């Protein structure tokens, strides 16, 4: 047996053990929780993951191959939405990572962040202890900010906006500036500056807006992708108290048959190669399947809308129609332009001879095209993307399309907060960037013929759902994101398309697009009020930032989990992943997911120790229903409070 194989348990070995904590889903959040809980050597942790261990797969670790992962069933669940009414029946693909590390292994590696107001809004929705102040330490905890190579300035990249004080050091996830920028990318930040939209600070602070060259989640030097699989799991998978099984699909959570008040989970049933297995959990079951899979696991376990469950013959354990609702995503569309002839684009990836050259360069010193990615962005308010004569438009559109009356419990409170952000010139409404190349494998003859400028709506009004429609856990759930079903989302996205044209025609970006940025790529011929609707209907894509399907809110306001992430009606089941997000945030969600998982792990540790820290940093309080913890466990929990450099010196924690 190789050392790699030894990291993965067989079904027989896995089920021969009984675990303190079972984690259903070894994705981005699940591996964070597994890592942090297994820091305590007397606590046993089991991970059940449907995908494979692809931590050493070159397509995963090489940044630019991100364009070749989506749609490949080895790497991607590749969900397809219901036909979207507001998009003329378009069915939208939704990529989700199918591996240890989940979507952090296939995402586009942008490293952007929620705003302070975004996170404070969660507390306003009835989640004490969930605000910017409480989340900021967890953003720092996962991050190891490495900066960039010394030659950044020679590439025309300005990192002067970086505020070192707001970034983390020593965390598992490396963040740095890529060593490769296409000509179009080098023009990005100067172009935004010429539009009067340069970054006014480091957006990591949760306040700043503007255009800049963003860090990526890659390791300085090698330029390899840094993700949950190779950063939170692989270096620690040999811990004797941490066990992992892959290619295993969770079927359902098992509950005590004599549970009366709150259901008590006793383990998980899962399937490997068509055979059912059962594994026991003595303390908690943690659901970390992500926004697409966590509601599926709950519903298959009898936690969800009674009417839906009964229609499928599933006994109702907890009747909660909020499961699978509140689905949110960032709606996205871009304008296609024609790159300047002779300019290098990412389509070079698909040229066999050129790829061989780029591969040698990447493998030898971590540079070149393969180290590139989505490395520039702009986080802008609605008013910032409008002309001087349009500054009244946000207020006019909100007054026209949002009257503050929404039927579903809790939704009005959410949308009131969203409307407030849309009208705030200091809060982001859109995120935009430019991509040189097709952004995927181009059709033959179309190489180097396209470039895109566009982006997504940061705070959508539209809400969708995701629910099971069979009892087979291998079947995709039915999901309807209802993109642009709220007219305000369309209005903001439409304005963003016209702003993209302003970017394309502004120096120096105009120097890298044909006809000074006025030439559109087919089939678009012109961008007008009449053609923009067709552009959105045909060019719409997901933002790949799905959240909210197991929302953390009061149960009577649409909640599935409480502020300690426990599923309502259960004593020992939690959801820890992006599905708990009650209200969408700006930026790419991988940083948010890491922070949620780090905080979730601490909540579990607090409850393990019988204490809960109240919001605002008050004195610890006894927490009802906490699991019993022996003196050895308490010792290791205490150690977690000491500085890392001190703890590492203790010989009993030496893992070498």
N, C-alpha and C positions, 0 to 999 in steps of 0.2 A: 504493500500500500504506500503510495507516494504521500509526502507531507501535505500536498494540496488536497488529495482525497481525504486525508485524515481530518480536515477541517469540516467536512460534510458528513453527517450521520446517515446511516441507513434507516429505513422506516422501522425495522425491528429493533435496532439499537436505541433509536429515539423514543419509541413507545415503551421500552423497558424501564425508562426513567420516569420519575415524577418531578415536576418542576414547581418552584415557587411562583415563577411568572412565565406565562406563555404569551408570545407575541405573534399575532396573526398578521403576517405581512412583513417581509424583510426589505422594505423599500427605504426611502430617504429617512422618514421619521422612525420607523421601526428599528433600524440599526442604531440610531442615536440612543434610543431608549435602552436597547439591549446592551450597548456599550456601557452606559452610565450605571445601570443596575448591576451589571456583572463586575463593576469595580469593587463591589463588596463580595469577597471570596466565599462567604458563607451563604450567599443567595444564589440559587440556581435559576438559569434563564434559558428558555428554549425559543428558537425562531423557526417559524414555518413559512417558507417562501415558495411561490409557484414558479418563479423563473429560475435561472441558473446562476452559478458563480461566474461572472464575466469580468472580474476585476482585472485580469491580465489580458483581456481581449484588446487588440490594437485598435479596432474600430471604436471602441469605447474610450480608450485613453488618449487617442489622437484627436485633438480638437476639431479639425475641419471635417472629419468623417461623421460629425453630427448630422450632416446633410444626407448621409447614406443609411442612417439607423432607422428613421421613421418609415413605417410600413413593412419592415422586415419582421416576420413573426418570431424570429430568434430573440429580438431585442424589444419589440413593441407590441402592446396589447391591441393597438390599432382599432379603436372603437369608431363607430360611425353613428352619427346622430339621426334622429328622425328628420324627415323633410322639414325645412325651416320656412314657415309661412311668410315671414317678413323678408326672406331672401329668395322668393320665387321658387320655393321647393328645393333649394340647394341642401344637400346632405353634407355635413361638415365632419371631416376626419378629426379624431382626437388621439394623439399619440400619448401613451403612458408606458414608462419603463417596465420591462418584464425581466427583472434580474435582481440580484442582491444590490441594493442601492436605489432601485426603482428609477423614477424619472430623473434623479440627479445624475444618472448614467447616460441619458440620451438628450438632455436639454441643450439649449444653445449657449449655456455657460455664462450668460450675462449676470453681473453681480450688482443688483440694484436693491433698493430698500423701501419699506413702508415709511409713511410720514408719521410725525408725532401725533398729529390730529387723527390719522387713521386708527392708531392703536388706542388712543384715549377714547375714541368713539366706541370701542368694544366695551369699555367699562360703563359708558353711558347707556348701553343696551342691557345692562343688568348683570355684568360680569365683574364683580369686585376683585381687584388684584390684577386685572388684565388692562394695562395701560402702558404708555411709552416708558415711564420710569421703571416699571417692573420688568419690562421686556428688554431694555437696553443692555443689562448685564449678560443676557443670554445670547444676544447678537454678538457681543464680544467673546463670549465663551467658545463659540464654535469656530471663530475666525482666526486665521494666521495670516495677517496682511504682510506681504513681502515686497510691495512696491514694484519697481521695474528694473530692467537692465540699464546700465549707464548710457546706452546709445539712444534712449527714448527721444531726447531733444533733437538728435540728428535725423530722426524719422519724422520730425515735425509734430511730435506729440507733447502736449503741455500737461504736466501733472501737478501744476502749482496749486490747483484747487484742493488737493488732498490735505485733510486735517488729520494728522497722525493720531491725535488724542481720541478721536471717535472710533478708531478701528481697534480690533482685537489682535493680540499677539499670543502665539503658543497654542491656539486651538487646532483641532484636527483638519479643518478645511483651509487649504492654501488659496490665497487670492493675490493675483498679481496682474500686471499689464502684459499683454501679449507682445512678443518681439516682432510681430509682422502686421503691417497695415497696408491695405491696397491704396492706390492713389486716391480713390474716392473716399476712403476712410480717413486718410490724412487731411483731406479737405473739409471734413465734417465740422470739427470744433471752430476753425476759423470762419467758416460760413455762418454758423450760428452766432458767432461774435459779431460778424458784419450785419446781421439782422438785429443786433442789440439784445441777443439772447444768450450771451455767455453764462456759464455757470457762476452763480453768485455765492458759492461756497461748496463744501463737500456734501453731496446729497446723502451721504451716510448719516448726516446729523439729523435727518428727518425733517428738514426745513427748506433746504436750498433747492432752487430750480435752475434750469438752463441747460445748454448743450455742452457735452464734455466727452472725453474718451474714457469709457468705463473699464474698471478692472474686470477680469474674468476669473472663474474658479479653476485656475491652473497653477501648477507648481513652477515657481521661478527656476530657470535653468533647464530642466527637462521639458517644460511646457506640457506635461501630461495633465489630463483632466484630473482634478481633485474632487472626489465625490464620496458619498456615504459608504460605498462598497470598499474602496481602497483606502479610506481614511478613518472611518469609524469601525469597520468590521475586520478587514483583512489583518491589520497588525495585532489584533487582540483576539482573533478567532481561536487561538490555541488555549485560551483560558480554560481551566478544567471545569469551571462552573457555567460555561457558555456553550450551547449546542445548537447546531443549525441543520435543518433539512431543507433541501431544494427540490424543485419539480413536484411539489406537494401542494395541492389545492385544498384550502380550508372549506369544509362542507357546512359546519355549523358550530356554534357554541353549545356546550352541554351544561344544563342546569340541574340542580338538585330537584328531585321530583316533589319533595315536601316543602319547598320554599313557600312562604306565606306572604309576608310583608314585602321584603325586597328579595329578588331572585339572587341566588348564589350560584355562580359559575363554577363548575368542577373540572373543566377541561375543554378540549377541542376534538372534533372529528375531522379527519382529513383524508384525502384520496391520493394515492400514488399508483400510477399504471393501472387504474381501474379498481384497485383494492382499497377498501375502507380500513382506517386505523383510528384508534382512540388514544389520546395522551392526556394525562391528568395535570391539573394546576392546583396547588394548595393555597395560593394567596390571590392572584389576580389573573384575569385574561385581558390582554391589551390588544385592541383592534387597531391595526395600522395599515389598512389596505388602500388608503388614499381616498380622494373624493369620489372616484369611480367605483371602488370596490368595498369600502367600509360599509356603506348602506346595504349593499348586497349581502354581506356577511350577517349583518343584523337581521335583515328581513328573512333570510334563510333559517335563522335561529328563532324566528317567531317574535321578533321585536320590530314593530312597524304598524302600518295601517291595517286594522282588523279586517276590513272589507277586502283589501288586496290579498292578505294572507289566506283568508278563508276561500277565496276564489281559486287558490292554488293548492288547497288542502293542507296548509301549514298550520298547526295549532298555534293560537295566539298566546304568547307568554306575556307580552307587554303591548298594549294597544297605544301606539304613538304615531299618529299620521304625519308627524313632522319628519320622520326618517325619510331621507332621499329628496326632501324638498329644499328650498332656498339655494338651489344650484346657481352658481355665478361663475362667469368667465370674462376675460377681457376681449371684447370684440375687436377684430383687427382687419385692416385692409391697407394696401399700398398702391402707389401709382407706378406703373412700369415706364422706364425711360430707356434710352439707347446709350450705352457707354461709349466714350470716345474711342475711336479705332486705335488699337495699339496699347491701350491701357490694360494692365493686368487685372483680371477678375478671378473670382473663386471658381469659375468654370474650368480653370486650368487643372483642377483636381481630376477631371474626367478624361484628360488627355493622357494616354498610356505612357508615352515617352516622357512627357513633362512631369507626370506623377512620379516616375522613377527618380528623377532628379530631386524633386521636392522631398521624397521619402528618405533619400540618403542624407539630405541636409537636416531633416528633422531628427533622424536616428542618431546622427553624429553630434549635433549641438543644440537640438531643440528649437531650431529657427526655421524660417521659410514659410511658405504658403500653408502647410499643414498645421502650423502653430497658430494660424489666424482664426477669426471667428467674428461674432457680433460684438464689436469692441467700441462702438460709439453709440450715444443715445442723447436724447434731450427730454427732460421732464418739465412739462409746461402747463400753465393754467389755460383755461379756455380763452380768456381775454388776450393772452400772449400770442395765440395763433391767428388772431383776427386783426384786420386793418384798423386804422384810427377811426374810420367812419362806421365801424361795426361794434364798438365797445358796449353798446346797449343790448346787443343781441343775446348774451347769456341770460340776462334778467327777463327779456321779452320771451325767450323760448321756455324758460322755467315757468313763467307765469301762464304761458299758453298750454303747456303739456303736463304740468304737475300742480294739482290743486290741494295736495296734502291729504287726500282721502283714498286709502287703499284698503281693500277688504280683509286680507289675511292678517290674523293676529301678529303683531310685531313688525309687520312690513312697513307700516306708516312711520314708525320710529326710525327704521333703517333709512328710508328714502328721504325723510326730513334732513337727516345728517348728510346724505349724499347731495341733496339739493344745495345745502349750505356750502359744501366744498366746491361745487360747480361754480358758484357765484363768487368765491373767494379768489382774488387775483394772486394770492400767495399759496394756493393749494393746487396741486397737479390735477389736470383733467385728462391729459393725454401723455403717452410716451411714444416717441418717434425715433427712427434711426434710418440709416441708409445701408443697402447691401449691394455690392458689386457682383453681379452674376445671377444665375437663375435661382439660387437658394435650394437647389436640389439637382438631380441628374437631368440635364437639358435634353430635349429631343434632338436627334441627329440634324445637324445643319443650323441649330440655334445656339451653339456655343458662343459665349461672349457677345450676345446680342441683347441682353437685358440687364437692367439695374433697377433697384426698387428704392423708393423713399416713401415711408408711411409709418404706421404704428397702430396703437390700440387706445381704446377708451379706458381710463384707469379706474373709474368709479361707475360701473354700469347700473342702470335702473332695472333692467330686465332680469327676471328670475325664471329658472327652469326646474327640472326634476330629473331624477334617475331612480328607477325601480326595477326589481326583478320581474320577469314575465314567464319564467319557468322555475322549476325546483332544482335544476342542474347547475351547480356552481361553476361549471366550465362554460356555460352559456353567457354571452354578453348581456348585461342588463339593458333595458330600454332607457335611452336617455334623450331628453328633449331640452336643450339649453335655452330654447325660445329666444335666440339671438335677435336683437333689435326689435323685440316685441314692444318695448317701450319707446315711443318716438324720440325721446331725448337722446337715447344712445345713437340713433341714426343721425340726428342733427350734429352731435359732436364729431362723430366719425366722418360725416360729410365735410365739415369744416377742416378736418385734419387733411383730407385729400387735397383741398385747395391750398392749404399751407405747404404741402409737399412740393407743389409747383413753385411756390415762392422760394423754397430752399434750392430747388434745381436750377433756378435762374439767377442765383446770387453767387458772386465770386467768393472763393475759388471753386465751389462745386460746379459752377457752370462750365469751367474749363475741362471738366472730366466727363461731360455728357455732350452728346452730339447736338449741334445747332444751339449751343449755349444753354442747354437744358430745356429747350422748348419742344424737342422731338420725343414723342411718346412711342413706346414699343407696341406693336400690334397685339391685340386687335384695337387698342385705344387710339383714336385719331385726334380727339380734342377733349378737353376737360371743361364741361359746362354744367349748368344746373340740370340740363336735360340728360347728359351722358353719365353723370356721377352715380346715379342710381344703378345703371347697368354695370358700371365698374364695381360697385360694392356687391351687387348680386352675383357676379361671376368671379370676382377676385377676393371675396371674403374668406378669411381663415380664422381658426381659433387663436387665442393668445397663448394657449397651452398653460393657462393659469387657473385651472378649475378649483373651486373651493365651495364650502358651505353646506354640503349635503347631510352633515350630522352636526348641525349648528350648536354652538355654545351660547345658549340664551335661556331665560326662564322658560319652563316647559309650556306655560300657557301663552307664551309669546313666540312659539315656534321652535323651541329648543329640544335637542336630543341629549345633550350632555350638560352637566352643571359646571361651575367654574373650576372644579377640581377634575374635570374631564370624565367624570363618572356618568355612565348611561343612566338616565332617569329610570327608576324602578329596579335597579340592580344594586347589589352591595359591593361587587368586586369586578365589574367590567368597565373599562375605560376605552375611549377613542383618543388616540394621539396621532394626529396628522392634519393636513390642510383642510380636511372635511369639517373640522370644528369651527372654522373661521365664520363668524356671524355676519360680517360686512367686509366686502372686498377692499383691498388696499392698493396703493400705487406700487409699481415696480414688479420685477420678476419674483415669483413666489418661492424659489428654492431657499433664499435667505430667511424668509418668513417661516418656512417649514422647519428648518434647522432650529430656529429660535423657539418655536412652539414645542418641538420635541425635547429640547434641553430643559425648558421650563416644566414640561410634562413629567420628565424623569425626576426632577426635583420634587414635584408634588407627590409622586409615588414614594420617594424616599422620606419625605416629611410624614406621610401617613403611615409608613412602615415604622417610623419612630414614635408614632402616637401624638405628633404635634402638627399644627398647621399655622403658618405665618399669615396673619391678617393683612389685608391690603393697607398700604401706606407704611409698612415696616413696623407695625405694632408688636407687642409682646406675643410670643408663641402661646397658642391656646390648645387645650386638649381637643382631639378630633374624634368624634364618635365613630365607632366602627372600625378603627384602625387595626391592622393586623398586629398580632403579638410579635415582639422582637426580642431575641435573647441578648444577653450581655455582649456577646462577641459581635453581633450585628450592630449594637449601639456603639461599640468601639470604632468600627469602620465608618459608620455614619458620622461620628464625631470627627474622624480624620478628614472627611470630605470638606470640612469647614476650614482646614488649614491651607496655607499657600501650597501650590503644587510642588515648588522646589523643595519644600520641607518634607512633604509626604514621600517624594521619590527617594529620599535618603534613607527611609526605613527599610531595613533588610528584608522584612517579611513581605514587602510589596514588590520586591525585585522580581520581574517576570523574565529575566534573561536566563 
